[in-house]
């Protein structure tokens, strides 16, 4: 059984940084496209970033481009989201997800098969 577990969320001041981790257990992370999404108050779940299976394709939401970086570590069976220059509007619950049907990075939530439980990120102004 494949499971995802996010960690690394917390409270940070605007302009600060956080690094989220997503640990995948049960199967090799090499088999999946990995994505990060977030639930922001008052909005539907939104795409943040994605990395393709071969780590050759990446996709970022316009709102985080240049500030966030997605990465994978196949040896540690994990994915990461480095978040810099955080803004209050980045506040939300962040979820990692895996997509077994795609090869390239994808931003459609419907493509993802399994989701973690989420980790809260709060950015104070």
Buried (B, 14 or more C-beta within 10 A) or exposed (E): EBEBBBEBBEEBEEEBEBBBBBBBEEBEBEEBBBBBBBBBEEEEBBBBBBBBBEBEBBBBBEBBEEBBBBBBEBEEBBBBBBBBEBBEEBBBBBBBBBBBEBEBBBBEBEBBEBBBEBBEBBBEE
